[in-house]
């Protein structure tokens, strides 16, 4: 099934916050998503944590790369995204429950918009 949302999550030395971030995606009741973790050369074990997190759900993928900065990490994630819509989630942040459901409803109601902020 093609994902509706591709969630790009740049990861750089955020081992402390990453589980909550990824779990907020996993808790969504909306199921048509993929998450792309972009380990941007982390040195604190975040890359290894990404490898563990991908085992939780087949919709999660990880890219390991040398440090390219936030924009470079987002660009790498976008290059692999297969969803109809891109979502960017900082790895030290999280989605509220039902976020994807609410956003998908808005997109379906307002088809003339290309960007939601």
Secondary structure, 3 states (H helix, E strand, C coil): CCCCEEEEEEECCCHHHHHHHHHHHHCCCCCCEEEEEEEECCCCCHHHHHHHHHHHCCCEEEEEECCCHHHHHHHHHHHHCCCCEEEECCCCCCCCCCHHHHHHHHHHHCCCCCCCC
